[in-house]
């Protein structure tokens, strides 16, 4: 079998492994949600039982008795949260183990597929959107595997693995092109440096984005109401708020706190910003070598600079202006949207100096 065909099979195998990991993380998350919702169900049951007890002389009224029962049940359940055999709160040790193992297997399979793609093409495999997606997915899942060496966060696993499966399937079904040589303009060591660093930055930004999503949900849950869409003194309450503060999202109480998640997102975005800055610098140097100018106002250059400005504003607001919480997270969302638009919209709908032969 030719290296290019074997590479494609391995990428499909990696997508399959990530799909299994996605289901396993979902099972783990469901177990956590069930364990977190159990105390509240016990509180409601106790309240219902207290409401059925007739008021006695000298006893509190039915309504007061119900409130007392709910408070007592909630305090008891909070004091002794349910744990599984492994000692983790509500977790499924088997599902978590399967998720970690299959996720790591997928990373290995994808790396091998990328390497064989490079062998088949006779070059560094980052010259078009298909190869960029493969390497970007490898970086994202690799970063997740490193983060989960210390503690697995089921929600992050679901989001990242879901994005990885979607990215690989779209790459194989929509973006795929046969492995071949590249145009002379791309036959440079800068293809490894410039594009490789850009892919690494995109992967780090992806995990940071998922962390910020979890941070916003966790903050809304801890506040007891939604601040995602509804104002502080509004009469209407958003549908998102009702769900986040409801029993279905009780698993958020078992996740790391919003402050810890925000700190993790900040560290990841700081690393990604440094890599993205190197992407801009390396691209400018390569542009001067290839086209005689450091800056050409090409759509790809402009898109990369816009994303850089948004992340620079986030870091500035976070470190010097004291921005935190939702405001900082929204800047992360805007920056990641700019990165995705630069990869998809600019590549597919704008022609320029960075357009090389079809989907590139």
N, C-alpha and C positions, 0 to 999 in steps of 0.2 A: 504494500500500500504506500502511495506517495506521501511524503511528509505533510503536504497541504491538506490532503483528505484526512489523515490521521489527526491533524490539528483540529479540524472541524469536529470530528467524533469526540475528541477530548473536551472541547468546549461544550458540546451537548451533554457529556457526562458531568462536567462541572455544574451546568445548569440544573441537572437532575439532583446532584448532591445538595446544592443550595436550596432546592425545592423541599427536600426532605428536612433540611435544617430549619426552613421556614415553618413547616408544619410542627416540628418538635418545639421550636421556640413558642409557637402559638399555644401548644398544649401546656407548656410551662407557664405561660402568661395566664391561661385560663385557670390553672390550678391556683395561682396566686390570687386571682380575682375571686375565686370561690372561697378561699380561706379568709380573704379580707371582708367579704360580704357576710360570712357566717355570724360574726358577733352582732351585726346589725339586725339580722334575721332573728337571732335570739332575743334581742332587745324588743323587737316588735311583738314576738310571741309572748314575752313576759308582760308587755303592756296590755295585750289583748286579754291575757288571763286575769290581770288585775282589774280590768274594766268589768269583768263578769262577776267579780266578788261584790256582793251588796255592801253598802256603807254600814258600818257598825257604830255603835255609840262610842264617841271619843276617838274614832278612827278618821283619817283624812277622807275627803270626798273622793268620788271615783276618779275625777279628772286629776286631782293631785296624786292619788295613788298610782295612776298610770304613769305620770311624769316621774315619780320616785322609782317605779319599777324599771322604766327605760333608763334612767340615770344609773341605777345600780347595775343593771345588766351590761350597760356600755362600759362602766368602770371595770367590771369583772373581766369582760372580754378583752379590753385594752391591756389589762394587767397581765393576762396570760394568753398571748396570741397563739393560734394553732401552729404547730410545727410538724414537719414530716420526719421520717426516720433519720434523715441526714442532718436534722437540726435547723434547716432553713425554713423561714416562715412561709408555709403554704406551697413550697416548691415541689416540683416533680424531679427528683434526682435523676431518674432514668431519662426523661425527656430532655433535661438540660445536658446530660452526657451525650445523648444522641445528637443534639443540636451542635455541640462543640465539635464532636468527632466528624460529623458529615460536613460541617462548615470548613474545618481544616482540610478534609479530603478534597473538597471543592477547590480550595485555594491551590493545593498541590496539582490537581488535574488542570486547572486553568493556567497555572504557570507553565506546565509542560506543553499545553496546547499553544501558548504564546511563543515558547521557545521553538517549537516545530514550525510555526508560522514564519518565524524569522529565518529558519533553515530553508524553507521552501522558497521564500522570496529572495534569499541571499542578502539580507539587509536587516537593520533594526526595525522591528515590527510596530512602528507608530506613524505610518505615512498616510493613513486615511481614517475615516470615521469608524470603520469596523474595527481596526486595530486599536485605535484610541479607546473605544468602548471596552474592548477586552482588557487592556492594561489598566484602564481606570477602575473597572470592576475588581480586578485583582488587588489593586491598592486599597480600595474600600473594604473588601472582605479581609484583607490582611491586617488593616488597622483595627477592625472589629475583633479579630482573633487576638491581637495583642492586648486590647482593652479588657477582653474577657478572661485573660490569664489570671487576673486578680479577683474579679467578681463579674459574673454574667448578669447582664441587665436584659431581661426577656424582651422588653419593648424595643430596645435598640436592635436586638437580634431580629425581631419581626420586621422592623422598618428597613434595615440595611439588607437583609436577605431578600425581602420583597423587591426592593429596588434592584438588587443584583440579578435576580431571576428575570425581571422585566427587561433589564438592559441587555442581558445575554440573548434572550429570545428575540428582541428587536434587532440586535446586531446580526444574528444568524438569519433571520427571515427578511429583513429590510435592507440592512447596510452591507451585507456580505458582498465582497468582490474577490476574485481569484488572486492568489499571491503572485506578485509580479514585481519587476524592477520599477524604480521611481524615476521621475524626470530629473534631468541634470541639476536643477536648482535645489533638489532635496538630497543630492548625493554629497552629504557633508556630515562631519562629526557633530554639527549643531543639531542635526535631527535627533541625536541621542540626548544631548544636553537640554536643548530648549523644549522639545516636545515631552521628553521624559519628566522634566521638572513640572511642566504644566499638568501632566497626568497625575503626578504625585499630589500636587496642590488640590486638584479637583477631588481626588479621593479623600483627602483630609477634610476638605470643606463639606463633603457629603456626610461624613460621620458627625461633624460638628453641627450640621443642620438637623440631623435626627436627634441629637442631644438637646438642642434648643427647643425642638417640638415637645420633647418630654418635659423640659423645664417649664414651659408655659402651661402645660396640662397639670403638672404637679403643683405649680403656684396657684392655679385656679382652684384646684381641689383643696389645698390647705387653707385658702381664704374662705371656703364655704360657699362660694358663689362664683359666677363667671365674670371675668373682666375681659374676655376675649372680644366680645362684640357689644355687650350691653353697657351703658354708662353707669356711673356710681349711683345716680338717683333716677334711674329710668323706671317707667311703669312696666315696660315689657322686658321679658327675660329671654335671652337667646336660646334657641334649641340646643346649640352647642353647650351652653352653660348648664342647662338642665341635665344633659347627659354626663358632663364632667363631674358635676356634684352629686350625681345619682349613684345608686348601688352598683351599676355596671362598671363604673370606673373606680371602685373601691381598691383595686389593685395598686393604684397610684400611691396609696398610703404605705405600701411595702417597698416602694422604690427609694433611691437616694433623694434627699431633700432638694428643693429647687435651687438653693444656694450652692450645693455641691455640684449639681448638674450645670449650673451657669459657669462655675469655675472651670469645669472640665471643657465646656464648649469654648470658653475664652482661650484656654491653653491650646486647644486644637486649631482654633481660628488664627491664633498668633503664629503657629507653625505654618499653617496654610498660607498666611499673608506673606511670610518671608519667602516661601517657595514661589508664590505668585509674583512677587517683586523680582525674583531671579528670572522668572519667565519673561517679564517685560524687558529686563536688561539684556538677557541672552537673545531675545528676538530682535532687539534693536541692533545689536552687534552683527547678527546674522543678516539682517536686512541691509546693513551697510556693505557687507561683503558681497551679497547677491545682487542688490539693486543700486548700490552707490549712495543710499540715503539711510539715515538712522530711523527716520519716521516718514511714512508715506500716506497717512490718513486712510489706510486700508480699513474696510469694515471690521476685519478681525482684530486689527490693532486697536481700533476705537473701542470695540466690545471688551477687549481685555483691559484696557485702561479704565473703562467705566466700572467694571467689577473691582478693580484695584482701588478706585476712589471710594466705593461703597464700603469695602472692608477697612480702608484707612479711616473713614469716618466712624465706623464701629469701634475700632481700637482707640481712637482719640476720645470719643464720647465715653467709652468704658473706663479709660485710665485717667483722664484729666477732667472730665466734666461730671463724673460720678453717675453716669447712666447705668442702670441695672434693671433686672427684671424684664418685663414685657418690652419696654422701649429698646433695650439692647437686643433682645431676641428678634424683634421685628427688623432691625438692621441686618442681622444674620440672614433672615429670610430674604431680604432684598438683595443681599450680596450673592446668595446662592442662586436666586432667580436670574441674576445677571450672568453668572457663570454658565448656567444651563442654556440661557438664550444665546450666549456667545458660541456655544458648542452646536446647538441645533438650528436656531433661526438664522444666524449669520452664515453658517455653513451651507444650509439648504436653499436659502432665498436671496442671498447677496453674492454677487460675483466680485472677485478682486484678485489681488496678488497671491492670496492664500488658497485659491481654488485650483486644484490640480486633478484633472481627469475624473469627472464624475463625482461620486461621493467621496470627498477628501477633506 
